[in-house]
Amino acid sequence: MSKQKINYILMMLYQFFMVITPLLTTPYVVRVLGPEKIGEDAYANAFVQMFLVFVMLGIASYGKKVIATVDSDFNDKLGSQDKHKQALRTEFGGVFGVQFLAMWSMLILYLLLVTLFFDGSIIFYLYGFMIVAYGFDISWYFIARGQLKKIMTRTMLIRIVTIASIFLLVKTEEDLWIYVFINCFLLLLGQVYIWFFLIRELGGLSMHLANLKKHLKPILVLAVIPVSAMIYISVNRVVLGAMQGEIEVGYYNQAYKLYTIGFMFVQALSAVLMPRLVHFYETRQMDRFVEMIGFFFRYICASVLPVCLGIVAVSSALIHVFLGDAFMPVVPVLIILILSLFLAAMSDLFGMQIMVIRGQNRAYAYSGIIGSIASFCFNLCIVPVMASEGTALAFLVGNLVIVAIQLYCIRDLLQLKQIISTMLPYVLYSLVMMACILAVPHFYSGTPFYTLVIQCVIGVVSYLAILFTRRDEILYYIIASFQKKTLSKDKRMEEM
């Protein structure tokens, strides 16, 4: 199996463990803490997210490109390991130096505002650990170098401890502070752990003012995207809480968590493809560059569209089983948010995988600014009427505007006609799958849990059957890859 495929599988596992904690603990936590405490946590989380955006500043995306470019430059050189390591040390130090300064600036400002405006709330103070954790997050370095096993080890250990701690220590509504402390402190512990690998690999850090200045400007340009995205993610939630109360924020936040689970799997392929796309573009292998973009878009259509329509079909049963009857108002919010997943996946391809690599940073930033302004204005108008559903609609509008602008900017690589022709078959396949899922309750009247399980099985089987009968390119590519791996194993066993 190629390194790229192994890295994709590892990245999928990494993203899986990143979301497995809320997936396993949320049904327990929402029932123990209740809507009011969940809303309080969601409101505090939305507030701290605004500071986290300024800590990261899009550094993860920029840092991956910088490190991947260094590796690409030294890829074909022999006898230059020392120079390679020195280049990595220098570039990493410059990028991380900006991240480190941003972390301290935001932490001081955050603690000051919490003291002045939130009566020194213990929940808000505990979320300060999360700012420090993000400030020391260097996963982007190892992802760019394809060294995902180190991240996987860290993630698995921390997530297992987190899950066990929540079930053992969070017992009543009054344990909200324990729940927040577990999540934030263990996240910080995981970041500290991975630094040992970095120090051993690079032999130290190299931070110089000139190098920080070199990276500061491009980081600030790219930061426009996460900062503007904050408007239709975090600021819109704060507006929702101010206008409609913390319980509505709790409803929105639970739906957004489920949306995030889907999006993380999209990001898994994105993180693996970016270093290769950078290499193809930097070495002017444009045919390979365009080929991989086409493959990624087809993959998005084949995987994300059925997930979106499948979740819409099972949304009521999913919320009933996953969150309980007290959170049934989450259903319409989830339906709206999950429809944004396909747009977000397209934006990741058009923006991060194409525009950033091609150096269209300014246009990429403008797309985020305009989309965020549209989302924020729409949210202000609709939240008084539709509450959490309105905030979800504002999120959808923001993503739609961003994708439209980005598509215009890359029209020389991807035309609208090409996108529609690729997407349309998968829309039809997903609608057929959705019809099969919706038919299940008419033939089976068991408990919600078993109904949900059967619906999921029927959905997966029906969709795969359609892809198989249509001899779909993506499905047959996966099958061929699996067969190659099996044949390789058999050959090694025969040689033994």
Stockholm file with secondary structure:
# STOCKHOLM 1.0

chainA/1-496         MSKQKINYILMMLYQFFMVITPLLTTPYVVRVLGPEKIGEDAYANAFVQMFLVFVMLGIASYGKKVIATVDSDFNDKLGSQDKHKQALRTEFGGVFGVQFLAMWSMLILYLLLVTLFFDGSIIFYLYGFMIVAYGFDISWYFIARGQLKKIMTRTMLIRIVTIASIFLLVKTEEDLWIYVFINCFLLLLGQVYIWFFLIRELGGLSMHLANLKKHLKPILVLAVIPVSAMIYISVNRVVLGAMQGEIEVGYYNQAYKLYTIGFMFVQALSAVLMPRLVHFYETRQMDRFVEMIGFFFRYICASVLPVCLGIVAVSSALIHVFLGDAFMPVVPVLIILILSLFLAAMSDLFGMQIMVIRGQNRAYAYSGIIGSIASFCFNLCIVPVMASEGTALAFLVGNLVIVAIQLYCIRDLLQLKQIISTMLPYVLYSLVMMACILAVPHFYSGTPFYTLVIQCVIGVVSYLAILFTRRDEILYYIIASFQKKTLSKDKRMEEM
#=GR chainA/1-496 SS CCHHHHHHHHHHHHHHHHHHHHHHHHHHHHHHHHHHHHHHHHHHHHHHHHHHHHHHTTHHHHHHHHHHHHHHHHTTCSSCHHHHHHHHHHHHHHHHHHHHHHHHHHHHHHHHHHHHHSTTCHHHHHTHHHHHHHHTCCHHHHHHTTCHHHHHHHHHHHHHHHHHHHHHHCCSGGGHHHHHHHHHHHHHHHHHHHHHHHHHHHSSCCCCHHHHHHHHHHHHHHHHHHHHHHIIIIIHHHHHHHHHCHHHHHHHHHHHHHHHHHHHHHHHHHHHHHHHHHHHHHTTCHHHHHHHHHHHHHHHHHHHHHHHHHHHHHHHHHHHHHTCGGGTTHHHHHHHHHHHHHHHHHHIIIIIIIITTTTCHHHHHHHHHHHHHHHHHHHHHHHHHHHHHHHHHHHHHHHHHHHHHHHHHTTTTCCHHHHHHHHHHHHHHHHHHHHHHHHHHHHCCCCHHHHHHHHHHHHHHHHHHHHHHTTCHHHHHHHHHHHHHHHHHHHHHHHC
#=GC SS_cons         CCHHHHHHHHHHHHHHHHHHHHHHHHHHHHHHHHHHHHHHHHHHHHHHHHHHHHHHTTHHHHHHHHHHHHHHHHTTCSSCHHHHHHHHHHHHHHHHHHHHHHHHHHHHHHHHHHHHHSTTCHHHHHTHHHHHHHHTCCHHHHHHTTCHHHHHHHHHHHHHHHHHHHHHHCCSGGGHHHHHHHHHHHHHHHHHHHHHHHHHHHSSCCCCHHHHHHHHHHHHHHHHHHHHHHIIIIIHHHHHHHHHCHHHHHHHHHHHHHHHHHHHHHHHHHHHHHHHHHHHHHTTCHHHHHHHHHHHHHHHHHHHHHHHHHHHHHHHHHHHHHTCGGGTTHHHHHHHHHHHHHHHHHHIIIIIIIITTTTCHHHHHHHHHHHHHHHHHHHHHHHHHHHHHHHHHHHHHHHHHHHHHHHHHTTTTCCHHHHHHHHHHHHHHHHHHHHHHHHHHHHCCCCHHHHHHHHHHHHHHHHHHHHHHTTCHHHHHHHHHHHHHHHHHHHHHHHC
//
